[in-house]
């Protein structure tokens, strides 16, 4: 089990305000699965990449408008940080803490 496994209470700083979500990560070698759940609903992650305590994944969301999000996050202890790129809208800071 990598140091990034588990549940993370996260937030992304966007022009529409901070967007909170829970990220669940389960690693298996250089891959991970899990989910993201928040105000826009829940999405399964089944094709994530793992490099040490850094994960990368992408997912399509339907609202507030359809866009593909490309995400990267690195865990350091009980904190996580990275970025979320929202297509033509740019990249936004992602931060979080380990849940419970």
N, C-alpha and C positions, 0 to 999 in steps of 0.2 A: 504494500500500500504506500503510495506516494504521499508526501506532506500536503498535497493539494486535495486529496480525497475528503469528501464530506459535504456538509451544507454550508453555504456562505450567504450572509445577508448583504446584498450589494446595492449600489446606486450608480447611475450614470448621469453625468451632468450634460443636459441637452438644452437647446434654445427654448424648449417648452418647459423647462424646470427639471429638477432632479427626478429621475425615474427609478423607483425601488423595485427590486426583484430578488428572488431566492434562486441561487445557482446550486445545483446538486451535481457532484463530480464523483465518478467511480472509474478509477484507472485500471487498465489491463495492459501492461507492457507499454508500448508507445502509442496507445489509443485510449480514449475514454468515452464513456456514455454518461448520460445523466439527463438533467432537465433544467429549464428556466421557467419560473412562474412569477407573474406580477400582474399589474393592471391591464396589460394587453392580453392576458391569458397565459396558458401553459404551452410550452414547446418541448418536445423530446430532442435530446442531442444523441445521435447514434454514430457520428463519424468524426469525433474530436481527435486531435493530435496531442500527444504529451511529449515534452522534452524536459526531464527533471521535474521541477515544480512549476513549469510553464505549460499552459494549455492554449490551444487555438481551435476555434470552431466557427462555423457560419450557420445562419438560420434565416429563413424568410419570415417576416411578420406582415400581417394584413392591415394593421392599424397603428397609428392614426392614418397612415397611408402605406401601401405595399412597398416594402424595401427589403433588401438582403443586408443583414448585419454580419460583419466580419469582426470577430472578437479575439482578443489575446489577453491573458491574465497570468500573473505570477504570484504564487503564495510565498510569504515570508513569515513563518510562525503562524499567528492567528490573524494576519491581515493579508489582503489580496489587492493587487492593483494592476491596471492595464489600460486598454483602450478598446473602444467599440467604434468601428467605422460603419456609417449608415449611408452607403452608396454615395450619391452626389452631395449629400448634406454634410459631409466631413466626418472627422473623428472626434470622439468625446472621451473624457477621462472616466474610467471605471474603478471604483474602490469598494472595499467591503471588509467584513470581519467574519470570523468563523462563528457559525450559529451553535448555541448551546454546547 
